[in-house]
Amino acid sequence: MKQITSVQNPFIKSLVLLQEKAKARKQSGTFLIEGKRELELALKGNYEVDCILFLPELVTESELNTLTKKTIELIEINKEVYQKLAYRDTTEGILAIAKTKSLELSQLKLPENPLILVMESIEKPGNIGAILRTCDAANIDAVIIANPKTDLYNPNTVRSSVGCLFTNQIATGTTDEVISFLKNKNIAIFGATLQNSNFYHLQNYTTPTALVVGTEATGLTQAWRDNATQNVIIPMQGEIDSMNVSVASAILLFEAKRQRGF
């Protein structure tokens, strides 16, 4: 089995770039996964894993073979190398190199009556990850990111999604492309915005539905407001007029799931 014990190893340096640079991830078509649960979910989500680096003090070769259930190259590393690569401290000594997936809208496989969440221009990887976690919990059919402002495979997105990056069906596109996609499939658009809105809980989400959320700072762009079947608002009872986008997404999604009988 191959062993790497130097942080100066060219291969290790290339992996550091994968963690730190979106450009490196885009050019190589790969990214890093940390942790047992995340790796399990990636394999379940049919992500192709090239190799696994592991810290023998925390995980054994036998445990990894049982986890992966397939032949994947294993590389033993020491604590210094692990700490150089790991994005967080507690990931059970497992790092995997995986291939990114196509994020084309045309690749989405939707049921007859889909429930979709669209997020427009969300910049913070932590918010994206939290929303993906909610989407997994609600077991919705797809997540679409319109006008993406950050790399989907940013390590903080992977971390904050708790592996739910791998359990959701995800696509990206421009706002115009996403609106056209939804309209061509006769999917009703409900934009979460303050302007010209009705209360969210008074709408019907039992037919093909896309719930659209935007940034907390600027909200949805005019294109969504103009093309929405109905703009919706979550009534506020305090002093502020908005809430964290991941919380708003959860409220909207679970109302839709409630109407659909879960």
PAKOL-135861 format. One line per 4 residues: number of its first residue (from 1); their letters; for each residue x, y, z of N, C-alpha, C. Coordinates in pm, whole numbers, plus 50000, padded with zeros to 5 digits. Layout:
<recs>
NUM> A> X/Y/Z/X/Y/Z/X/Y/Z  ...
</recs>
This chain:
<recs>
1> MKQI> 50084/49881/50000/50000/50000/50000/50088/50126/50000  50045/50224/49924/50120/50349/49917/50109/50427/50048  50220/50489/50089/50223/50572/50209/50281/50708/50175  50223/50812/50233/50275/50948/50215/50290/51011/50352
5> TSVQ> 50410/51061/50382/50438/51115/50515/50490/51258/50511  50496/51318/50392/50550/51454/50381/50446/51549/50324  50431/51665/50389/50338/51766/50339/50393/51834/50214  50520/51809/50184/50582/51866/50065/50563/51777/49943
9> NPFI> 50502/51662/49962/50476/51571/49850/50389/51644/49746  50428/51639/49617/50352/51711/49513/50204/51674/49508  50174/51548/49532/50034/51503/49531/49958/51569/49645  50018/51577/49762/49954/51640/49877/49935/51789/49850
13> KSLV> 50034/51852/49789/50021/51994/49756/49904/52018/49660  49883/51924/49568/49772/51939/49474/49638/51926/49547  49634/51844/49652/49511/51827/49728/49482/51949/49814  49587/52014/49863/49569/52139/49938/49502/52242/49847
17> LLQE> 49545/52246/49722/49482/52339/49627/49335/52307/49605  49301/52178/49603/49161/52138/49589/49077/52193/49704  49134/52191/49823/49061/52243/49938/49045/52394/49932  49147/52462/49881/49153/52608/49892/49104/52684/49769
21> KAKA> 49109/52622/49650/49085/52697/49527/48973/52634/49441  48871/52714/49415/48763/52668/49327/48818/52639/49187  48915/52718/49144/48974/52699/49011/49036/52561/48999  49105/52516/49103/49168/52384/49101/49063/52275/49093
25> RKQS> 48952/52292/49165/48845/52192/49161/48781/52188/49023  48761/52305/48965/48699/52311/48832/48789/52250/48726  48919/52282/48730/49013/52231/48630/49029/52080/48638  49033/52028/48760/49056/51884/48776/48927/51803/48774
29> GTFL> 48815/51869/48798/48688/51798/48806/48680/51708/48928  48757/51744/49032/48758/51665/49155/48749/51756/49277  48720/51695/49391/48713/51768/49517/48737/51670/49630  48754/51723/49752/48781/51638/49867/48657/51618/49954
33> IEGK> 48643/51497/50004/48537/51462/50098/48604/51422/50229  48551/51471/50339/48603/51435/50471/48496/51361/50552  48538/51256/50620/48450/51192/50716/48381/51066/50665  48351/50977/50757/48289/50849/50726/48147/50866/50671
37> RELE> 48064/50942/50741/47925/50959/50696/47919/51027/50561  48002/51130/50542/48004/51201/50414/48044/51107/50300  48146/51024/50324/48190/50930/50222/48081/50828/50191  48016/50779/50295/47906/50683/50276/47796/50744/50188
41> LALK> 47759/50869/50218/47653/50934/50142/47696/50962/49998  47823/50997/49979/47873/51021/49843/47867/50893/49761  47906/50781/49818/47901/50653/49747/47756/50614/49719  47668/50638/49817/47526/50609/49797/47467/50696/49688
45> GNYE> 47520/50820/49676/47474/50912/49573/47542/50893/49439  47615/50782/49426/47682/50744/49300/47791/50841/49257  47857/50903/49356/47976/50980/49324/48092/50884/49303  48174/50913/49204/48290/50829/49175/48408/50873/49260
49> VDCI> 48457/50783/49342/48569/50811/49432/48697/50752/49374  48798/50838/49355/48924/50794/49295/49013/50724/49396  49028/50782/49514/49112/50720/49616/49077/50774/49753  49123/50703/49856/49097/50741/49994/49230/50751/50067
53> LFLP> 49249/50864/50136/49364/50880/50223/49316/50862/50366  49392/50787/50446/49344/50761/50580/49456/50761/50682  49416/50793/50804/49507/50797/50917/49490/50666/50994  49589/50576/50992/49572/50442/51049/49543/50441/51199
57> ELVT> 49578/50549/51269/49546/50555/51412/49395/50566/51437  49322/50616/51336/49179/50641/51354/49090/50545/51276  49139/50490/51167/49058/50399/51085/49149/50296/51020  49100/50173/51008/49182/50065/50953/49147/50040/50806
61> ESEL> 49237/49973/50738/49214/49936/50598/49091/49848/50587  49074/49757/50681/48959/49666/50679/48828/49743/50693  48826/49842/50781/48705/49923/50800/48671/49999/50673  48773/50048/50602/48749/50122/50478/48695/50031/50369
65> NTLT> 48748/49911/50359/48700/49816/50259/48555/49778/50284  48520/49766/50412/48381/49737/50448/48290/49855/50415  48341/49975/50439/48264/50097/50414/48237/50117/50266  48338/50099/50183/48324/50130/50041/48259/50019/49960
69> KKTI> 48276/49894/50005/48218/49778/49936/48266/49766/49791  48377/49830/49760/48434/49820/49626/48583/49850/49635  48654/49817/49529/48799/49838/49530/48831/49983/49495  48884/50053/49592/48926/50191/49574/49068/50203/49628
73> ELIE> 49154/50275/49557/49291/50291/49602/49295/50354/49740  49376/50294/49828/49393/50347/49964/49536/50397/49981  49549/50515/50042/49680/50573/50069/49689/50605/50218  49789/50549/50283/49809/50573/50426/49888/50702/50445
77> INKE> 49840/50789/50531/49908/50916/50559/49933/50928/50709  50021/51021/50745/50047/51043/50887/49967/51163/50937  49980/51191/51066/49900/51296/51128/49931/51433/51069  50057/51459/51038/50097/51589/50983/50029/51614/50849
81> VYQK> 50028/51513/50763/49965/51526/50632/49813/51540/50648  49758/51461/50737/49613/51467/50761/49571/51606/50807  49644/51662/50901/49609/51794/50952/49629/51903/50847  49718/51881/50755/49739/51976/50646/49619/51978/50551
85> LAYR> 49558/51862/50534/49449/51849/50437/49310/51866/50497  49293/51826/50621/49160/51823/50681/49104/51964/50700  48979/51982/50662/48914/52112/50676/48864/52132/50817  48833/52023/50885/48790/52030/51024/48862/51922/51104
89> DTTE> 48854/51931/51235/48934/51845/51322/48879/51704/51339  48748/51690/51340/48689/51560/51373/48625/51496/51251  48706/51432/51169/48652/51365/51050/48695/51219/51043  48725/51160/51155/48752/51016/51165/48870/50967/51083
93> GILA> 48959/51060/51045/49079/51018/50975/49060/50975/50833  48952/51019/50769/48920/50978/50632/48912/51099/50541  48984/51094/50430/48976/51194/50324/48965/51120/50191  48873/51161/50107/48855/51094/49979/48857/51195/49865
97> IAKT> 48911/51154/49753/48909/51236/49632/48798/51184/49542  48703/51271/49510/48588/51230/49429/48574/51319/49308  48506/51267/49206/48480/51343/49084/48352/51425/49101  48354/51548/49052/48234/51630/49054/48132/51574/48954
101> KSLE> 48007/51613/48969/47901/51568/48879/47857/51680/48786  47793/51641/48677/47732/51739/48588/47619/51810/48661  47613/51941/48644/47508/52020/48709/47413/52082/48606  47404/52019/48490/47318/52070/48383/47171/52050/48418
105> LSQL> 47090/52151/48387/46946/52139/48410/46887/52021/48335  46939/51994/48217/46886/51885/48135/46908/51748/48198  46998/51740/48296/47027/51612/48361/46930/51578/48473  46847/51676/48514/46753/51650/48622/46648/51547/48581
109> KLPE> 46621/51455/48671/46517/51354/48649/46404/51383/48748  46295/51435/48695/46185/51479/48781/46065/51387/48770  45993/51368/48880/45870/51290/48876/45757/51372/48813  45640/51314/48808/45527/51381/48744/45483/51506/48820
113> NPLI> 45495/51502/48952/45451/51614/49035/45566/51659/49126  45664/51727/49069/45785/51757/49146/45768/51872/49245  45850/51865/49350/45867/51977/49443/46015/52015/49438  46042/52140/49399/46178/52187/49374/46206/52310/49459
117> LVME> 46328/52321/49507/46371/52446/49570/46473/52512/49479  46452/52641/49453/46548/52721/49375/46608/52824/49469  46740/52833/49471/46805/52942/49545/46883/53027/49447  46859/53157/49452/46923/53248/49358/47036/53325/49424
121> SIEK> 47156/53310/49368/47273/53393/49405/47309/53386/49552  47285/53272/49617/47327/53258/49757/47479/53248/49761  47544/53336/49836/47689/53342/49834/47756/53259/49944  47698/53253/50061/47764/53188/50173/47753/53036/50163
125> PGNI> 47867/52967/50156/47864/52820/50149/47789/52758/50266  47800/52821/50385/47729/52768/50501/47579/52769/50484  47526/52875/50422/47383/52882/50396/47341/52777/50293  47421/52761/50189/47391/52660/50087/47388/52521/50150
129> GAIL> 47488/52493/50232/47493/52363/50298/47374/52340/50389  47336/52442/50465/47221/52429/50555/47092/52406/50476  47077/52473/50363/46959/52455/50279/46957/52314/50221  47071/52264/50178/47078/52127/50124/47039/52024/50230
133> RTCD> 47079/52052/50353/47042/51963/50463/46891/51962/50482  46829/52079/50475/46683/52089/50486/46615/52018/50370  46668/52034/50250/46609/51971/50131/46613/51819/50142  46722/51768/50199/46730/51623/50223/46626/51581/50325
137> AANI> 46614/51658/50433/46517/51624/50538/46375/51623/50484  46345/51713/50392/46212/51720/50332/46197/51622/50215  46308/51563/50174/46307/51465/50064/46241/51521/49938  46286/51641/49899/46229/51701/49779/46296/51644/49654
141> DAVI> 46245/51682/49538/46287/51616/49415/46412/51676/49350  46436/51805/49371/46555/51866/49310/46583/52000/49375  46709/52039/49367/46754/52171/49410/46821/52237/49290  46782/52361/49262/46843/52435/49151/46905/52562/49205
145> IANP> 47028/52587/49167/47095/52711/49207/47102/52803/49086  47031/52914/49093/47029/53011/48984/47137/53116/49008  47208/53151/48903/47318/53249/48914/47410/53218/49032  47471/53098/49034/47555/53060/49148/47670/53158/49170
149> KTDL> 47694/53189/49297/47800/53284/49333/47917/53215/49403  47903/53088/49431/48012/53015/49496/48016/52874/49441  48133/52812/49449/48154/52677/49400/48075/52578/49486  47994/52495/49423/47913/52399/49498/47999/52304/49581
153> YNPN> 48120/52275/49534/48206/52178/49603/48305/52245/49698  48275/52369/49736/48351/52436/49840/48349/52348/49966  48464/52328/50032/48466/52238/50150/48370/52279/50260  48341/52408/50272/48247/52451/50375/48104/52413/50338
157> TVRS> 48074/52408/50208/47942/52360/50166/47926/52213/50198  48031/52135/50166/48029/51992/50196/48010/51971/50346  48086/52046/50426/48082/52031/50572/47946/52070/50628  47898/52188/50591/47774/52239/50650/47651/52163/50600
161> SVGC> 47662/52096/50488/47550/52014/50439/47546/51879/50508  47649/51846/50586/47662/51718/50655/47645/51603/50556  47702/51622/50437/47695/51519/50335/47572/51526/50247  47478/51617/50276/47355/51623/50198/47377/51685/50060
165> LFTN> 47496/51736/50035/47534/51771/49899/47521/51649/49809  47544/51531/49865/47546/51407/49787/47411/51338/49778  47316/51380/49862/47187/51312/49865/47079/51386/49787  47108/51509/49747/47013/51588/49669/47048/51585/49520
169> QIAT> 46946/51593/49438/46964/51610/49295/46978/51760/49269  47093/51802/49216/47125/51944/49208/47160/51983/49065  47115/52103/49026/47152/52159/48896/47173/52309/48913  47243/52369/48818/47266/52513/48820/47235/52572/48682
173> GTTD> 47213/52702/48680/47189/52773/48555/47170/52920/48582  47162/52999/48477/47131/53140/48496/46984/53152/48537  46947/53267/48590/46807/53288/48627/46716/53269/48507  46753/53325/48393/46669/53310/48274/46657/53164/48232
177> EVIS> 46767/53091/48239/46764/52949/48202/46673/52870/48296  46681/52900/48425/46601/52825/48522/46453/52859/48506  46420/52984/48485/46281/53023/48464/46225/52953/48340  46300/52953/48232/46256/52886/48109/46237/52736/48132
181> FLKN> 46329/52676/48205/46320/52533/48236/46191/52503/48312  46161/52581/48414/46042/52558/48495/45914/52580/48415  45912/52686/48336/45793/52715/48257/45769/52609/48150  45875/52562/48088/45861/52457/47985/45804/52329/48043
185> KNIA> 45827/52307/48171/45777/52186/48236/45647/52213/48315  45591/52332/48296/45464/52369/48361/45471/52355/48513  45581/52402/48569/45601/52400/48713/45571/52539/48769  45477/52547/48860/45439/52675/48919/45555/52733/49000
189> IFGA> 45575/52864/48989/45685/52933/49056/45631/53019/49169  45682/52995/49290/45644/53074/49406/45770/53142/49459  45779/53275/49437/45897/53349/49477/45880/53410/49615  45975/53382/49703/45970/53438/49838/46026/53580/49834
193> TLQN> 45939/53677/49841/45981/53816/49830/45880/53906/49901  45921/54025/49938/45834/54118/50010/45733/54186/49918  45770/54200/49790/45690/54282/49699/45573/54202/49639  45455/54263/49642/45335/54207/49579/45313/54061/49617
197> SNFY> 45318/54034/49746/45314/53896/49793/45189/53866/49874  45152/53738/49874/45048/53685/49961/45112/53592/50063  45041/53567/50174/45096/53479/50276/45124/53340/50218  45239/53288/50253/45286/53161/50196/45191/53045/50226
201> HLQN> 45129/53044/50343/45049/52929/50384/44910/52927/50320  44878/53031/50242/44748/53035/50174/44757/52986/50030  44876/52942/49988/44895/52897/49851/44882/52745/49840  44863/52699/49716/44849/52555/49689/44980/52503/49630
205> YTTP> 45047/52415/49704/45174/52358/49658/45160/52209/49623  45037/52163/49599/45017/52020/49573/45036/51983/49427  45048/52082/49341/45077/52057/49200/45227/52082/49176  45280/52056/49055/45423/52079/49032/45467/52218/49077
209> TALV> 45563/52224/49169/45594/52348/49241/45744/52372/49251  45782/52499/49229/45918/52544/49258/45910/52659/49357  45974/52644/49471/45982/52749/49571/46116/52819/49552  46114/52951/49542/46235/53025/49505/46273/53121/49617
213> VGTE> 46398/53112/49663/46448/53200/49768/46572/53274/49717  46593/53393/49771/46708/53474/49730/46794/53513/49849  46883/53606/49827/46973/53648/49934/46899/53732/50038  46949/53730/50160/46886/53809/50265/46908/53958/50242
217> ATGL> 47017/53993/50177/47050/54135/50157/46963/54200/50050  46947/54133/49935/46878/54196/49822/46754/54122/49776  46732/54000/49825/46615/53925/49784/46625/53875/49641  46511/53841/49584/46508/53789/49447/46518/53903/49346
221> TQAW> 46576/53872/49232/46583/53970/49125/46445/53990/49062  46432/54097/48986/46305/54133/48926/46252/54024/48834  46340/53952/48769/46297/53846/48676/46210/53743/48747  46248/53706/48869/46167/53610/48943/46034/53670/48985
225> RDNA> 46037/53795/49028/45913/53860/49070/45814/53869/48955  45867/53899/48836/45781/53915/48719/45727/53783/48666  45803/53676/48685/45765/53547/48625/45703/53450/48724  45690/53491/48849/45632/53402/48950/45484/53379/48924
229> TQNV> 45440/53259/48948/45297/53230/48949/45232/53311/49060  45302/53316/49173/45260/53398/49287/45381/53425/49375  45399/53551/49414/45501/53582/49513/45443/53557/49651  45527/53505/49742/45478/53470/49875/45566/53533/49981
233> IIPM> 45508/53549/50099/45578/53610/50211/45549/53532/50339  45651/53519/50422/45633/53461/50555/45607/53578/50650  45490/53586/50713/45459/53703/50798/45553/53714/50917  45604/53833/50937/45694/53862/51049/45617/53930/51160
237> QGEI> 45643/53895/51284/45571/53954/51397/45662/54036/51488  45790/54044/51452/45884/54124/51530/45921/54251/51458  46040/54299/51484/46086/54425/51428/46150/54410/51291  46209/54291/51262/46277/54272/51134/46179/54223/51028
241> DSMN> 46219/54239/50901/46128/54201/50792/46177/54080/50714  46280/54010/50764/46327/53890/50696/46398/53799/50795  46425/53676/50752/46498/53582/50837/46605/53512/50753  46688/53434/50820/46793/53362/50750/46732/53279/50637
245> VSVA> 46798/53278/50522/46742/53213/50404/46724/53063/50425  46810/53001/50504/46794/52857/50528/46670/52829/50613  46641/52918/50708/46521/52903/50790/46396/52925/50705  46398/53029/50623/46284/53057/50534/46259/52939/50440
249> SAIL> 46365/52881/50387/46351/52766/50298/46284/52650/50369  46324/52626/50494/46265/52516/50571/46116/52538/50593  46076/52661/50627/45935/52691/50651/45852/52666/50525  45902/52714/50412/45828/52697/50286/45820/52550/50245
253> LFEA> 45933/52480/50254/45936/52341/50209/45845/52252/50293  45847/52273/50423/45766/52184/50506/45618/52219/50503  45584/52342/50466/45443/52372/50438/45399/52298/50312  45484/52299/50211/45452/52226/50088/45440/52077/50116
257> KRQR> 45531/52023/50197/45523/51880/50230/45398/51850/50313  45361/51940/50403/45238/51921/50483/45117/51911/50392  45110/52003/50293/44996/52001/50201/44993/51875/50117  45110/51821/50090/45118/51698/50009/45104/51571/50094
261> GF> 45077/51590/50222/45062/51474/50310/45192/51406/50344  45302/51483/50334/45435/51434/50359/45468/51314/50271
</recs>
